[in-house]
Amino acid sequence: MNINLRAISYAAVLGMLLGCNTVPTPQQDVKNTNKNKLLRIATFNVSMEATNYQSSEQSDTKSTLNANALTQALASGDVQQINNIAEIIQRTRPDIILLNEFDYIAKREKGIDLFKTAYLEVSQNGLAPITYPYVYLAPVNTGVKTELKGDAVKLTHFGFGRYAGQYGMVLLSKYPIVSEQVRTFQHFLWQDMPNNLMPVNPNGSQWYSSDERAIMRLSSKSHWDVPVNVCDNTIHVLASHPTPPVFDGEEDRNGKRNHDEIRFWRDYISPSSNHYIYDDNGRHGGVSPESFVILGDLNASAVDGDAHPNAINQLLSHPRVNHYNAPKSEGGLQNKPENTHAATHTAGWGMRADYVLPSANLKVLNSAVFWPAKGKQGAHLVANRSASSDHRLVWVDVKIRDLPGCKN
């Protein structure tokens, strides 16, 4: 394992050597208070999955592909893309951040804790290290095979992926995660959503067989409700990564699934329509009237791309969601100057795909997409997909001065 040991605490290295499930991190600078009276929440599709770390020889063969590639890349210290991802996070300094497309690795010391201790907690280009003592990590549906057999079976995996856990996600927080109250919806069945958009044939019959519909999960990755304690107030982080609404046929199965994955959050925050929802522990209902933020790579835009026309508007027009102006960047505008919406784009191909949507009771103070224009500081970090990702980090600052416990 080729890691800069001088940059990592003795406790962290000891944890790696002993194979502990959690690598200790310094916590003396972390308190459940907020001197700046604001909370910065971010989402970032980091493209940290195995296909990014294959050699050219491996790409041309049918070699086994799995999350070990990410572990090896993290341990090597030789992948500039990972350093650049860490630098972007150190530059923007979110208090809470969701990482999409970070391969699911159950042994944290081989995945997210290695990224934290060897990259985030080590200065990148002279920037201050950043510490996240609290982590939420859980399995996802991508690459998980079904047990269905036969030539007519269309549902071979619960979510697209060449191995279990590809395109996973992880939540990092400076504030305590209320672990005992976390809810996951990995196993919620698509057919159990009333008036769902499961694809049908031209004659009106179901496109998926009855056996497939009986096991077909709604989430292509997962849906998480992760409560975070900020100054003794609970903010529910509603995290997901719906499937791209493309790579299908006339049945539009991915477009319809994307719509309903987004609709899940619409119903979850709506007391009148969340009665059908159940989590992986069998608990029914949606979120309480507390504060929340919906975030992730939602793969949908109201004005660009191939998503269902109403997919993202289900959230953007929801009365419980803050209707602030979309985050912008100079780089996005420069990337697609002919597109009137380019300043709000969050993806290199030209679309707003990534969202941080606070609840209406949280006042938005500022927001941005990290996408510096060419020639500006940090522009090299987003020069192309290989520099970091084909997505950009999106952050939003919400005011918490008025929350009890955050006044001092």
C-alpha positions in Angstrom: 0.0 0.0 0.0 1.7 3.1 -1.3 0.3 5.9 0.9 1.9 9.1 2.3 2.2 7.9 5.9 3.6 11.1 7.1 0.3 12.9 6.1 -1.9 10.4 8.0 -2.3 10.2 11.7 -0.8 7.3 13.6 -4.2 6.2 14.7 -5.5 6.1 11.1 -2.5 4.0 10.0 -2.9 1.7 12.9 -6.6 1.2 12.0 -5.6 0.3 8.5 -3.0 -2.2 9.6 -5.4 -3.9 12.1 -8.2 -4.0 9.5 -10.7 -2.0 11.7 -14.0 -1.3 10.1 -13.7 2.4 10.9 -10.5 4.5 10.6 -10.4 7.0 13.5 -10.3 10.6 12.5 -9.5 13.7 14.5 -12.6 15.2 16.1 -11.2 18.0 18.3 -12.2 20.7 15.8 -15.7 19.4 15.4 -18.5 20.7 17.5 -22.2 20.7 17.1 -22.3 24.5 16.8 -22.0 26.8 13.8 -20.0 30.1 14.2 -20.8 31.2 10.6 -24.5 30.8 11.1 -24.8 28.9 7.8 -24.7 25.4 6.6 -23.1 24.5 3.2 -24.7 21.4 1.6 -23.3 19.9 -1.6 -23.7 17.0 -4.0 -21.0 15.7 -6.3 -21.0 12.9 -8.8 -17.3 12.0 -8.5 -17.0 9.2 -11.1 -15.0 7.1 -8.6 -16.0 3.7 -10.0 -13.9 0.9 -11.4 -14.1 1.7 -15.1 -12.2 4.9 -14.4 -9.2 3.0 -13.0 -8.8 0.2 -15.6 -5.6 0.1 -17.6 -5.9 0.2 -21.4 -5.1 -3.5 -21.5 -7.9 -4.3 -19.1 -10.4 -2.2 -21.1 -9.7 -4.4 -24.1 -10.3 -7.7 -22.3 -13.0 -9.4 -20.3 -11.0 -9.1 -17.1 -12.9 -9.1 -13.9 -14.2 -5.7 -12.9 -15.0 -4.9 -9.3 -14.7 -2.3 -6.6 -11.1 -3.5 -5.8 -10.0 -1.1 -8.6 -11.1 1.9 -6.5 -9.3 0.5 -3.5 -6.1 0.0 -5.5 -6.4 3.5 -7.0 -6.9 5.1 -3.6 -4.0 3.1 -2.1 -1.6 3.9 -4.9 -1.7 7.7 -4.5 -0.9 7.9 -8.2 -4.3 8.8 -9.6 -4.5 12.6 -10.2 -8.2 12.5 -10.7 -8.7 11.4 -7.0 -6.4 14.2 -5.8 -8.4 16.7 -7.9 -11.7 15.5 -6.5 -10.3 16.0 -3.0 -9.1 19.5 -4.0 -12.5 20.5 -5.3 -14.0 19.5 -2.0 -11.3 21.4 0.0 -11.9 24.4 -2.2 -15.7 24.4 -1.6 -15.7 23.1 2.0 -19.2 21.7 2.3 -20.5 20.8 5.8 -22.5 18.0 4.3 -21.8 16.3 1.0 -23.2 13.4 -1.0 -20.8 11.6 -3.2 -22.5 9.9 -6.1 -20.7 7.2 -8.1 -18.3 6.3 -5.3 -18.2 2.5 -5.5 -19.8 0.7 -2.5 -17.1 -0.9 -0.4 -18.5 -2.3 2.8 -15.0 -2.4 4.5 -14.7 1.3 5.0 -10.9 1.2 5.5 -10.6 0.1 1.9 -12.9 2.8 0.5 -14.4 5.9 2.0 -12.1 6.0 5.1 -9.1 5.7 2.9 -10.3 8.6 0.7 -10.9 10.7 3.8 -7.6 10.0 5.6 -5.2 9.9 2.6 -6.8 12.7 0.5 -9.4 14.9 2.2 -7.4 15.1 5.4 -4.2 15.9 3.5 -3.6 19.3 2.0 -4.1 19.4 -1.7 -2.0 22.2 -3.4 -1.7 24.1 -0.1 -5.4 24.1 0.8 -6.6 23.4 4.3 -7.4 19.7 4.9 -11.1 18.9 5.6 -12.5 16.4 8.1 -15.8 14.6 8.1 -16.2 12.5 11.3 -19.6 11.2 10.3 -20.3 8.9 7.4 -23.3 7.1 6.0 -22.7 4.1 3.7 -25.1 1.4 2.6 -25.6 -1.2 -0.2 -27.2 -0.1 -3.5 -29.0 -2.0 -6.2 -26.5 -1.5 -9.1 -25.0 -4.7 -10.3 -27.1 -6.9 -8.0 -28.3 -9.8 -10.0 -31.8 -11.2 -9.9 -32.5 -15.0 -9.8 -34.7 -15.0 -12.8 -33.8 -17.4 -15.6 -34.9 -17.7 -19.3 -34.4 -16.1 -22.7 -37.4 -13.8 -22.2 -36.1 -12.3 -19.0 -35.4 -8.5 -19.3 -34.7 -7.9 -15.6 -31.2 -9.4 -15.0 -30.0 -6.8 -12.5 -32.0 -4.6 -10.1 -29.9 -1.6 -11.3 -27.4 -1.3 -14.1 -23.9 -2.2 -13.1 -21.2 -4.6 -14.1 -20.6 -5.6 -10.5 -22.5 -5.2 -7.2 -22.0 -1.7 -5.8 -20.8 0.1 -8.9 -22.0 3.7 -9.0 -22.7 3.6 -5.2 -23.1 6.6 -3.0 -21.8 7.8 0.4 -22.7 10.8 2.7 -20.1 12.7 4.6 -21.0 15.1 7.4 -19.3 17.4 9.9 -22.4 17.1 12.0 -23.7 13.9 13.8 -25.8 11.5 11.8 -28.7 10.1 13.8 -27.9 6.6 12.8 -30.8 4.9 14.6 -33.3 7.0 12.6 -31.8 6.5 9.1 -34.3 5.0 6.7 -33.4 3.2 3.4 -35.7 2.2 0.6 -33.4 0.0 -1.5 -36.0 -2.8 -1.7 -39.2 -0.8 -2.2 -41.0 -2.4 -5.2 -41.8 -0.2 -8.2 -45.2 -1.8 -8.6 -46.2 -0.7 -5.1 -46.2 2.9 -6.1 -49.8 3.9 -7.0 -50.2 5.0 -10.6 -46.6 4.1 -11.5 -45.2 4.5 -15.0 -43.9 0.9 -15.3 -43.6 0.4 -19.1 -46.3 -1.2 -21.2 -46.5 -2.6 -24.7 -48.3 -0.8 -27.5 -51.3 -3.1 -26.9 -51.5 -2.0 -23.3 -50.0 -5.2 -21.8 -47.2 -5.0 -19.3 -43.7 -4.9 -20.7 -42.1 -6.7 -17.7 -43.4 -10.1 -16.9 -45.4 -10.8 -13.8 -42.4 -12.5 -12.2 -40.3 -9.5 -13.0 -42.8 -7.0 -11.7 -43.0 -9.0 -8.5 -39.3 -8.3 -7.7 -38.6 -5.1 -9.6 -37.2 -2.5 -7.2 -37.9 1.2 -7.8 -34.5 2.5 -6.9 -31.7 2.0 -9.5 -29.3 2.6 -6.6 -31.2 3.4 -3.4 -33.2 6.2 -1.7 -31.9 7.3 1.8 -33.4 9.5 4.5 -30.4 10.3 6.6 -31.2 12.6 9.6 -28.3 15.0 10.5 -28.2 16.8 13.9 -27.3 20.4 13.3 -27.3 22.5 16.6 -29.8 20.1 18.1 -32.1 20.4 15.0 -32.7 17.6 12.6 -32.3 18.1 8.9 -33.3 15.1 6.8 -30.8 14.5 3.9 -32.9 12.8 1.2 -30.3 11.2 -1.1 -30.6 9.3 -4.3 -29.2 8.8 -7.8 -32.0 7.9 -10.3 -31.2 6.1 -13.4 -30.4 8.1 -16.6 -33.5 8.4 -18.7 -31.7 6.9 -21.8 -30.1 3.6 -22.9 -33.5 1.9 -23.5 -36.0 1.5 -26.3 -39.4 2.7 -27.3 -40.8 1.3 -24.0 -38.8 4.1 -22.3 -38.3 2.0 -19.2 -35.4 4.1 -17.9 -37.1 7.4 -18.6 -40.2 6.2 -16.7 -38.1 4.8 -13.9 -36.2 8.1 -13.6 -39.6 9.9 -13.3 -40.9 7.6 -10.6 -37.6 7.6 -8.7 -37.9 11.4 -8.5 -41.6 11.1 -7.8 -40.8 9.0 -4.8 -39.3 12.1 -3.0 -42.3 14.2 -4.1 -44.6 11.8 -2.4 -42.3 11.2 0.5 -42.5 14.9 1.5 -46.3 15.1 0.8 -48.4 14.0 3.8 -51.4 13.4 1.5 -49.6 10.9 -0.7 -46.9 9.1 1.3 -49.1 6.5 2.9 -48.0 3.7 0.5 -44.3 4.1 1.2 -42.4 1.6 3.3 -38.8 1.4 4.1 -36.4 -1.6 4.3 -37.4 -2.2 8.0 -41.1 -2.2 7.2 -41.9 1.3 8.6 -44.6 3.1 6.6 -45.0 6.8 5.7 -42.9 9.7 4.7 -40.8 12.5 6.3 -42.1 14.4 9.3 -42.6 18.2 9.0 -39.0 18.8 9.9 -36.4 20.5 7.7 -35.0 18.5 4.8 -32.8 18.7 1.7 -33.2 16.6 -1.4 -29.8 16.1 -3.1 -28.0 14.0 -5.7 -27.5 13.4 -9.4 -31.1 13.2 -10.4 -30.4 12.8 -14.1 -33.2 15.1 -15.1 -33.7 18.7 -16.4 -36.8 20.7 -17.1 -35.3 22.2 -20.2 -32.5 20.0 -21.5 -31.9 16.3 -22.1 -34.2 13.3 -22.5 -36.0 13.1 -19.2 -39.8 12.8 -18.8 -41.2 16.3 -19.3 -42.5 16.5 -15.8 -39.8 14.5 -13.9 -37.8 17.2 -12.1 -40.7 19.7 -12.0 -42.3 17.4 -9.5 -39.8 18.8 -7.0 -39.0 22.2 -8.4 -42.7 23.2 -8.2 -43.4 21.4 -4.9 -44.7 23.8 -2.2 -42.5 22.3 0.5 -39.3 22.8 -1.6 -37.4 26.2 -1.6 -37.9 27.8 -5.0 -34.5 29.6 -5.0 -32.7 30.5 -8.3 -30.7 27.6 -9.7 -27.0 27.6 -8.8 -24.8 28.9 -11.6 -21.2 29.0 -12.9 -19.1 30.9 -15.4 -17.6 27.6 -16.7 -21.0 26.2 -17.5 -21.9 29.3 -19.5 -18.6 29.2 -21.3 -19.1 25.5 -22.1 -22.4 25.9 -24.0 -22.7 29.6 -24.8 -25.4 29.0 -27.3 -27.7 27.5 -24.6 -29.6 30.0 -22.6 -29.6 27.7 -19.6 -25.9 26.9 -19.7 -25.0 28.9 -16.6 -27.1 26.4 -14.5 -25.6 23.3 -16.1 -23.9 20.8 -13.8 -22.7 18.3 -16.3 -20.1 18.6 -19.0 -22.4 17.4 -21.8 -24.7 20.4 -21.1 -27.6 19.8 -18.6 -28.6 20.6 -15.1 -28.5 17.1 -13.6 -27.4 17.6 -10.0 -29.5 19.2 -7.3 -29.5 20.5 -3.8 -33.1 21.3 -2.9 -33.7 22.6 0.7 -37.1 22.6 2.2 -39.1 25.8 2.0 -38.5 26.6 5.7 -34.7 26.8 5.1 -33.5 30.2 3.8 -31.0 30.0 1.0 -28.2 32.5 1.3 -26.0 31.6 -1.6 -25.4 28.8 -4.1 -23.0 27.9 -7.0 -21.8 25.2 -9.3 -18.0 24.7 -9.0 -17.1 25.2 -12.6 -14.5 28.0 -13.0 -14.1 29.5 -16.5 -11.0 28.7 -18.4 -8.0 30.6 -17.1 -9.6 31.1 -13.7 -8.3 29.5 -10.5 -9.2 25.8 -10.3 -10.2 25.5 -13.9 -7.8 22.7 -14.5 -9.7 20.6 -12.0 -12.7 20.5 -14.3 -10.9 20.7 -17.7 -12.5 17.4 -18.8 -13.9 14.1 -17.5 -10.5 12.6 -16.8 -9.5 15.6 -14.7 -12.2 14.9 -12.1 -15.7 14.0 -13.4 -18.2 14.7 -16.1 -20.3 16.3 -13.4 -19.6 19.4 -11.2 -20.0 19.9 -7.5 -23.1 21.9 -6.6 -23.4 23.6 -3.2 -26.0 25.7 -1.4 -25.7 27.7 1.8 -28.7 27.8 4.1 -29.2 30.1 7.0 -29.4 28.4 10.4 -29.0 31.4 12.7 -32.6 31.2 13.6 -32.5 27.6 14.6 -32.4 26.9 18.3 -28.9 26.0 19.5 -27.2 27.8 16.6 -27.4 31.3 18.0 -24.1 31.3 19.9 
